[in-house]
Amino acid sequence: MPGKVLMDRAGLAVARKAAALSRRVLLLAGKGNNGGDAIVAARHLAAMGCEPTLALFCRRAELSGDPLAYFQELGNVSVLELPSLDQLASVSAEVIVDGLLGTGLTGDVREPAASVIRWVNEQSVPAVAIDLPSGLDSDTGEVHGVCVRAEVTVTMGLPKIGLLRPSATDWVGVIEVADIGFPPEFGEKIPSEVELLTAADVKALLPRRRRSTHKGDYGHLLVIAGSEGYTGAPVLCAHAAARSGAGLVTLAVPRSVYPIVAASCPTEVMPRPMDELGSLSDYDALALGPGLGQAPETQRLVLNWISSCRRPLVVDADGLNALARNVSLLNTVAVPLVLTPHPGEMSRLCGKTVRDVQAQRWEVARQFAREHGVVLVLKGAGTVVTDKSGGLWVNSTGNPGMAKGGMGDALTGIIGALLVQDLSALDAARVGVFVHGRAGDFARERCGERSMLVSDLILNIGAAFGSIVSCTR
């Protein structure tokens, strides 16, 4: 496939993303292929009726190959050659496209690129990075001195491993993988223990529903949650489960808070006092932990439920806090088990500091899952899912608006609902984190990042599933 064709497709993908943000676009182009993509994007933006300005950070005579060919076809696009920062500031742009540097960067970013990158980060308009933000290492995700802080990174063909690493989280923004024509079978042959979760991946894991089905075909989930002072967590968990396709959802809470919880439950959820629970074997899966509290008697009950349960389990919050004092119990559990810790809970489970957990998220998650034979969901920006195989899946959905209490309770309910619908523990975790993040993204669009609530996310679970089912790739 000619390089010029690939470059045209890459530039078109960038132009579409930039045009969706604003008509007035400033494109920064170096002399490499990323700069060529920026040149192509400027050409497409002009054809779309936008107002692109191309800032070329090399002499025109230094261009060669495909970038030169496309530069000669620019037509009426305004071009600034080796502009000063004052000239950049004079451009009335509402989005900046970063095509300064590419994957071949070695050593710290040098001048004048370093000053341009700092200038970009000082602007109040969003930046769209081509392939990866300038200054970011495509393998390690580390910053070479300075780096463009992108709102969106449009990466070509396949995601670069560095974009997914925890150290890159604050620089890459939303990762969008542009299909520029790589044959799928080529990508499938590339060995990798790390995968970016996409809608197409998740769609393949969701079973289709037969028209002749009934509620019994979609399982009965038991949620054990809640305590005095924590009556919202069980309701959020059970509500999210009901929204995620479980046939039946029973919510067991301490008798002391039963009246409050029962009054708050959606009508589709069946609340009952915990002392009327009956046998765990009456249910198809168990979601355990949100808001249970850390009273010694409660913790003893949690450990007993985990050790005696013969159904798949998802354990969160205070269920994890009980396990932190008895981690060896995990190696005796014979049923599928999903743990969903945030970094603080992971710290208690593995005996490392929160800082160490965050600095080595992938390694910590993998090691724990291998040692204890569980499916582990380590929550946070770039939530990861792993199991005893050592494979690692990095979630591509979600946003900072989800940094609120109760979001994890909703995730527990979603994963529990998927477990009762006969998804494996690993598949339930992978689908669950993607749907949870996608619902959060829809909630942000409707309510704003600062104002969105967990209840807003839950109301958008249906839209999240719908967007996955309708995706074409």
MOJOMO-V336701 format. One record per residue. N is the residue number from 1. PHI is phi as a letter, one per 30 degrees, with the letter a starting at -180 (none if undefined). PSI is psi in whole degrees, 0 to 359 (NA if undefined). Layout:
N/PHI/PSI, N/PHI/PSI
//
This chain:
1/none/126, 2/d/141, 3/e/327, 4/d/326, 5/d/315, 6/d/318, 7/d/322, 8/d/318, 9/d/320, 10/d/314, 11/d/324, 12/d/319, 13/d/318, 14/d/316, 15/d/319, 16/d/318, 17/d/315, 18/d/317, 19/d/330, 20/d/339, 21/c/324, 22/a/158, 23/d/335, 24/c/111, 25/b/131, 26/c/123, 27/c/126, 28/c/122, 29/b/124, 30/d/190, 31/c/0, 32/c/195, 33/d/327, 34/d/321, 35/d/322, 36/d/319, 37/d/321, 38/d/321, 39/d/315, 40/d/318, 41/d/320, 42/d/318, 43/d/315, 44/d/321, 45/d/319, 46/d/320, 47/d/334, 48/d/356, 49/i/13, 50/d/181, 51/b/79, 52/d/145, 53/b/126, 54/c/120, 55/c/112, 56/c/117, 57/c/49, 58/a/167, 59/d/147, 60/e/325, 61/d/344, 62/d/346, 63/d/147, 64/a/170, 65/i/218, 66/d/319, 67/e/320, 68/d/317, 69/e/316, 70/d/327, 71/d/323, 72/d/347, 73/c/12, 74/d/327, 75/i/235, 76/c/16, 77/d/135, 78/d/130, 79/b/131, 80/c/121, 81/c/122, 82/h/57, 83/d/154, 84/d/169, 85/d/326, 86/d/321, 87/d/320, 88/d/317, 89/d/336, 90/d/348, 91/d/127, 92/d/85, 93/c/148, 94/c/2, 95/a/144, 96/c/131, 97/c/126, 98/c/106, 99/b/33, 100/d/304, 101/b/160, 102/b/208, 103/d/350, 104/d/8, 105/d/132, 106/b/139, 107/i/176, 108/d/151, 109/d/132, 110/c/167, 111/d/150, 112/d/356, 113/e/322, 114/d/316, 115/d/323, 116/d/318, 117/d/316, 118/d/321, 119/d/316, 120/e/316, 121/d/343, 122/d/347, 123/d/154, 124/c/3, 125/c/154, 126/d/150, 127/c/136, 128/c/116, 129/c/138, 130/c/116, 131/i/308, 132/a/153, 133/d/137, 134/e/127, 135/j/352, 136/c/137, 137/d/126, 138/d/345, 139/c/314, 140/c/339, 141/i/7, 142/d/157, 143/c/133, 144/d/71, 145/i/292, 146/b/159, 147/a/143, 148/d/132, 149/c/101, 150/d/147, 151/d/323, 152/b/140, 153/c/117, 154/c/104, 155/c/148, 156/c/125, 157/i/298, 158/b/149, 159/d/141, 160/d/142, 161/e/325, 162/d/331, 163/d/333, 164/c/345, 165/d/148, 166/e/325, 167/d/342, 168/c/353, 169/e/314, 170/d/357, 171/c/329, 172/d/338, 173/i/216, 174/d/131, 175/c/124, 176/b/124, 177/c/118, 178/c/128, 179/d/110, 180/c/13, 181/j/10, 182/d/128, 183/d/130, 184/e/325, 185/d/336, 186/d/315, 187/d/323, 188/d/337, 189/d/351, 190/d/116, 191/d/133, 192/a/137, 193/c/0, 194/b/131, 195/b/143, 196/d/122, 197/d/127, 198/b/170, 199/d/322, 200/d/321, 201/d/314, 202/d/321, 203/e/321, 204/d/341, 205/c/347, 206/d/118, 207/d/146, 208/d/151, 209/c/132, 210/d/149, 211/d/335, 212/c/12, 213/d/166, 214/b/176, 215/e/330, 216/d/340, 217/d/348, 218/c/18, 219/i/163, 220/b/114, 221/c/134, 222/c/124, 223/c/123, 224/c/115, 225/a/171, 226/i/156, 227/a/177, 228/d/129, 229/j/348, 230/b/63, 231/c/348, 232/d/323, 233/e/313, 234/d/324, 235/d/317, 236/d/316, 237/d/312, 238/d/322, 239/d/316, 240/d/322, 241/d/316, 242/d/323, 243/d/345, 244/c/14, 245/j/3, 246/d/140, 247/d/318, 248/b/145, 249/b/120, 250/c/135, 251/c/116, 252/c/126, 253/b/161, 254/e/145, 255/e/330, 256/d/333, 257/c/4, 258/e/314, 259/d/321, 260/d/314, 261/d/317, 262/d/324, 263/d/337, 264/c/346, 265/d/145, 266/d/152, 267/d/339, 268/d/348, 269/c/140, 270/c/102, 271/d/151, 272/a/153, 273/d/146, 274/d/329, 275/d/359, 276/c/25, 277/d/318, 278/i/203, 279/d/138, 280/d/336, 281/d/351, 282/d/354, 283/c/164, 284/c/341, 285/a/164, 286/b/132, 287/c/122, 288/b/130, 289/k/322, 290/e/120, 291/i/18, 292/d/337, 293/i/173, 294/b/27, 295/d/142, 296/e/318, 297/d/321, 298/d/318, 299/d/323, 300/d/320, 301/d/317, 302/e/312, 303/d/324, 304/d/318, 305/d/317, 306/d/317, 307/d/333, 308/c/347, 309/d/137, 310/c/22, 311/b/159, 312/e/146, 313/b/145, 314/b/127, 315/b/133, 316/b/170, 317/h/239, 318/d/342, 319/d/321, 320/d/323, 321/d/324, 322/d/319, 323/d/331, 324/e/333, 325/c/355, 326/b/51, 327/d/329, 328/d/338, 329/e/329, 330/e/326, 331/d/355, 332/c/353, 333/d/125, 334/c/352, 335/c/160, 336/e/132, 337/b/127, 338/c/127, 339/c/138, 340/b/64, 341/d/147, 342/d/173, 343/e/324, 344/d/316, 345/d/323, 346/d/322, 347/e/316, 348/d/326, 349/d/320, 350/c/353, 351/i/18, 352/c/163, 353/d/159, 354/d/321, 355/d/317, 356/d/321, 357/d/314, 358/d/325, 359/d/336, 360/b/47, 361/e/312, 362/d/313, 363/d/318, 364/d/315, 365/d/314, 366/d/313, 367/d/316, 368/d/316, 369/d/321, 370/d/315, 371/d/328, 372/c/1, 373/i/34, 374/c/166, 375/c/125, 376/c/130, 377/c/106, 378/c/109, 379/d/166, 380/k/181, 381/e/123, 382/i/47, 383/e/136, 384/c/148, 385/b/134, 386/b/165, 387/b/191, 388/d/344, 389/d/340, 390/j/351, 391/d/149, 392/b/131, 393/c/126, 394/c/126, 395/d/143, 396/c/4, 397/c/167, 398/j/167, 399/a/167, 400/d/340, 401/d/345, 402/d/4, 403/d/69, 404/b/150, 405/d/137, 406/j/342, 407/d/321, 408/d/328, 409/d/319, 410/d/318, 411/d/318, 412/e/317, 413/d/319, 414/d/313, 415/d/319, 416/e/318, 417/d/323, 418/d/326, 419/d/320, 420/d/349, 421/c/22, 422/i/21, 423/d/146, 424/d/165, 425/e/318, 426/d/315, 427/d/321, 428/d/320, 429/d/316, 430/d/314, 431/d/318, 432/d/313, 433/d/324, 434/d/313, 435/d/317, 436/e/312, 437/d/320, 438/d/319, 439/d/322, 440/d/324, 441/d/320, 442/d/321, 443/d/322, 444/d/318, 445/d/325, 446/d/328, 447/c/345, 448/j/152, 449/d/321, 450/d/328, 451/c/348, 452/d/144, 453/c/167, 454/d/322, 455/d/328, 456/d/317, 457/e/314, 458/d/321, 459/d/342, 460/c/8, 461/d/320, 462/d/317, 463/d/325, 464/d/312, 465/d/319, 466/d/321, 467/d/330, 468/d/314, 469/d/327, 470/d/354, 471/d/148, 472/c/349, 473/a/NA
//
